[in-house]
Amino acid sequence: MPTVIRAADAVRHTWGDEEAGFVEDWIYVSSQLIHTIVFGLPPGGAFRHSESFRTVFAADELLYVLQGTLVLANPETGEVVRAETGESVFFRRDTWHHGFSYGDEPLRVLEYFAPPPATGTSGAYAQTRPYLEESVYAVDGVVGALADARPPGGSFHVLRGEDSVWRLDRGVLVGLLVSTEHLTVGTLTVPAGQSGQEESHDGEELLYARGGELHVEAAGVEATLQPGDAFLVPAGVTHRYAATDAGVAEAVFGVAPSYAPPA
C-alpha cells in the first residue's frame, strides 16, 4: 500500500570495511522493484572496494547530489567525474565506481538502483565478478593532447538541469533525467497552491521531497512531505501531487521498472 517515509524513519545502515571505507546509508525502500537510499560521507571521506565489498553491480544507478560535491571514479578505466548539489551521475550495470567527498560540507547523495538488490543484483552479483586488483584514477593519453577535443564519453553520464527532458505531466512540470528499461528518474515541480491531475505508472515509485511542502494522495493515503521525507507508490496505484500555499514544491522521483501508465 502507499507508504509515507519520514526522514527520521529511514533505516540507518553502515556499509563497508576498513579497506573499502565506511559509508552511512539511510534506506528509504528496498523492495522487489526499486531500491532507494541516501548515502553520506564526511568532508574528505571516500569509499573504494575490498574483497568483501565490491562496487560493481548488475543494475542501473542514478546518484543525485543533495548536498556537497561528489567525485566519482571508475577505478577500472580511470574515468573521473564531478557533480555538485542538484546534479546527478548515471551509469549502467558492470561499472566499477569509487566515491569521494570533495566539498567543505558533508556529502549526501540520493541513490536510485534498479533492478534492486532483492533480485540478486548487488553484493551477491558483485562476488561473481573478477576482482579488480589495481585502481586507476586518470585516463591515459590526454596530457599534451587536450586542446580542441575532449575525450569521448565513458561509463559515467553527468546530468545537470539543462540536460532534463521537460514535459507537463497532468499539470506537473517533470524533468526526466534518465529513462531505461529498468529505471526512470526525474524531478517534479508544482507551483504554490496548485495541484496536478491523477496519474499512475506500471512501476513502483519512490518520491523524495526536495523543497517546499508537497502534498501527495494515493489510494486514500494522504501526506504533506517536508524536505527529506519520501512517499512510496506501489505499481499501478493512482496518485496526485499538490503544493501548499507556502510556496513551490520540488521533489526527485524514481520509478522502476516502467514509468509508462499501466496497460
C-alpha positions in Angstrom: 0.0 0.0 0.0 1.1 3.6 -0.3 3.6 4.5 2.5 4.9 7.7 3.9 8.5 7.5 4.9 9.6 10.4 7.1 13.3 11.4 7.1 13.6 10.4 10.7 12.2 6.9 9.9 14.7 6.0 7.2 16.6 2.8 8.3 20.3 3.5 9.2 22.9 1.2 7.9 26.7 1.3 7.7 28.3 -0.2 4.5 31.9 -1.2 4.1 35.0 -2.3 5.9 38.5 -0.9 6.7 39.8 -1.4 3.2 36.7 -0.2 1.3 35.9 2.6 3.7 32.7 3.1 5.6 29.5 4.8 4.2 26.5 5.8 6.2 23.2 4.8 4.5 19.7 5.9 5.1 17.4 3.2 3.5 14.0 4.6 2.3 12.9 1.5 0.3 14.4 -1.8 -0.8 11.6 -3.8 -2.5 11.3 -6.3 -5.3 11.1 -3.5 -7.8 13.2 -0.5 -6.6 16.0 0.4 -4.1 16.4 3.9 -2.9 18.8 5.2 -0.2 20.6 8.4 0.8 24.3 7.8 1.5 26.7 10.1 3.2 30.4 10.8 3.6 32.1 13.4 5.7 34.2 16.2 4.0 37.3 14.4 2.6 35.6 11.0 3.0 35.7 8.2 0.4 34.6 4.7 -0.4 36.5 2.3 -2.6 36.2 -1.5 -2.7 37.5 -4.6 -1.0 37.2 -8.4 -1.4 34.0 -8.4 0.7 32.6 -5.1 -0.6 32.9 -4.9 -4.4 31.3 -1.8 -6.0 30.2 -3.4 -9.3 26.6 -4.3 -9.7 24.0 -5.6 -12.2 21.8 -2.5 -12.1 21.2 0.9 -13.5 22.1 3.6 -10.9 21.5 7.3 -10.7 23.2 9.3 -8.0 21.6 12.7 -7.3 23.7 15.0 -5.2 21.6 16.5 -2.4 24.5 18.3 -0.6 28.2 18.7 -1.1 30.5 17.7 -4.0 30.7 14.2 -5.4 33.7 13.0 -7.3 33.0 9.6 -8.8 35.8 7.4 -10.3 35.8 4.3 -12.4 38.9 2.5 -11.0 38.9 0.1 -13.9 39.1 2.7 -16.7 40.5 5.8 -14.9 37.4 7.9 -15.7 36.7 10.6 -13.1 33.7 13.0 -13.0 32.5 15.7 -10.6 28.9 16.5 -9.6 27.7 19.4 -7.4 24.5 19.8 -5.5 21.5 19.4 -7.8 23.5 17.4 -10.3 23.4 13.7 -11.0 25.6 10.9 -12.3 24.1 7.9 -14.1 25.7 4.6 -15.0 24.7 1.2 -16.1 25.5 -2.4 -14.9 29.0 -3.7 -14.5 30.5 -0.3 -13.8 33.1 -0.2 -11.1 32.8 3.0 -9.0 34.5 4.7 -6.1 33.1 7.9 -4.5 34.9 10.9 -2.9 33.6 13.9 -0.9 35.3 17.0 -2.1 33.2 19.7 -0.6 33.5 21.7 2.7 30.3 20.2 4.0 29.2 16.6 4.4 28.2 14.8 1.2 24.6 13.5 0.9 23.6 11.6 -2.2 20.2 10.2 -3.2 20.7 6.9 -5.0 18.1 5.1 -7.2 19.1 1.4 -8.0 17.2 -1.0 -10.3 16.8 -3.9 -10.7 17.0 -3.9 -6.8 19.3 -6.0 -4.5 16.3 -8.2 -3.7 16.7 -9.7 -7.3 20.4 -10.6 -6.7 22.0 -7.6 -8.4 24.2 -6.2 -5.6 26.5 -8.0 -3.2 25.8 -11.5 -4.4 26.3 -10.5 -8.1 29.5 -8.4 -7.2 31.1 -11.6 -5.8 30.8 -13.2 -9.2 32.8 -10.5 -11.0 36.6 -10.7 -11.4 38.2 -8.9 -8.6 39.8 -5.5 -9.5 43.3 -5.7 -8.1 44.5 -2.2 -9.1 42.7 1.1 -9.2 43.5 3.9 -11.6 42.2 7.5 -11.3 43.2 9.1 -14.6 42.6 8.5 -18.3 45.9 8.0 -20.2 46.6 9.9 -23.4 45.1 13.3 -22.6 48.2 15.0 -21.2 49.7 17.1 -24.0 46.8 16.3 -26.3 43.8 18.0 -24.6 43.2 21.0 -26.8 40.3 21.3 -29.2 38.7 17.9 -28.4 37.7 16.2 -25.2 37.9 12.5 -24.6 34.8 10.6 -25.8 32.1 9.9 -23.2 32.7 6.9 -20.9 30.7 4.9 -18.4 29.5 7.9 -16.4 27.0 10.5 -17.5 26.9 13.7 -15.5 23.4 15.2 -15.7 22.6 18.8 -15.0 19.4 20.8 -15.0 19.8 21.8 -18.7 20.0 18.0 -19.6 16.5 17.4 -18.4 13.8 16.4 -20.9 10.9 18.6 -19.9 7.2 17.6 -20.0 4.0 18.8 -18.5 2.5 15.6 -17.0 -1.1 16.3 -15.9 -0.3 19.8 -14.6 3.1 18.9 -13.0 6.4 20.0 -14.5 8.5 16.9 -14.9 12.2 16.9 -15.9 13.3 13.5 -17.0 17.0 12.8 -16.2 17.2 9.2 -17.4 14.7 6.5 -18.6 15.8 3.0 -19.3 14.1 -0.4 -19.4 14.9 -0.7 -15.7 14.6 2.8 -14.2 13.2 6.3 -14.8 14.4 9.2 -12.6 13.5 12.8 -12.8 12.4 15.9 -10.9 9.0 17.4 -10.5 7.8 20.9 -9.6 4.4 22.1 -8.5 3.6 25.8 -8.2 2.4 27.1 -4.9 -1.3 26.4 -4.3 -1.7 24.3 -7.4 -2.5 20.6 -7.9 -1.8 18.1 -10.6 -4.2 15.5 -12.0 -4.3 11.8 -11.1 -1.7 9.6 -12.7 -0.3 6.1 -12.4 2.7 4.1 -13.5 3.4 0.5 -14.4 6.3 0.5 -12.0 6.8 1.3 -8.3 7.6 4.9 -7.4 9.7 6.4 -4.6 9.2 10.2 -4.4 11.8 12.2 -2.3 10.8 15.7 -1.3 13.5 18.4 -2.0 11.8 21.8 -1.3 8.6 23.4 -0.2 5.7 21.4 1.1 4.5 18.7 -1.3 1.1 17.1 -0.7 0.6 13.5 -2.0 -2.6 11.5 -2.3 -2.6 7.8 -3.3 -5.4 5.2 -2.7 -6.8 7.0 0.3 -3.4 7.8 1.9 -2.6 11.5 2.2 0.6 13.2 3.4 2.3 16.5 3.3 6.1 16.0 2.8 8.9 18.2 4.1 12.3 18.1 2.5 13.9 14.7 3.3 10.6 12.9 3.5 9.6 10.3 0.9 6.4 8.6 -0.3 6.2 5.1 -1.8 3.6 4.5 -4.5 3.0 0.8 -5.5 2.8 -0.1 -9.2 -0.5 0.8 -10.8 -1.8 2.9 -7.9 -3.4 6.2 -8.9 -1.8 9.3 -7.2 -1.6 13.0 -7.5 0.6 15.8 -6.2 -0.2 19.3 -4.9 1.8 22.2 -3.4 0.6 24.1 -0.3 0.2 27.8 -0.3 3.6 28.0 1.4 5.5 28.0 -1.9 6.7 25.9 -4.9 7.1 22.2 -4.1 10.0 20.2 -5.6 10.9 16.6 -5.5 13.0 13.9 -7.1 11.3 10.6 -8.2 12.3 7.2 -9.4 10.1 4.6 -11.0 11.0 1.0 -11.6 10.8 -0.8 -13.9 8.4 1.2 -16.1 7.3 4.8 -16.0 4.5 4.2 -18.6 0.9 4.0 -17.4 -0.5 0.5 -16.8 -1.7 -1.2 -19.9 
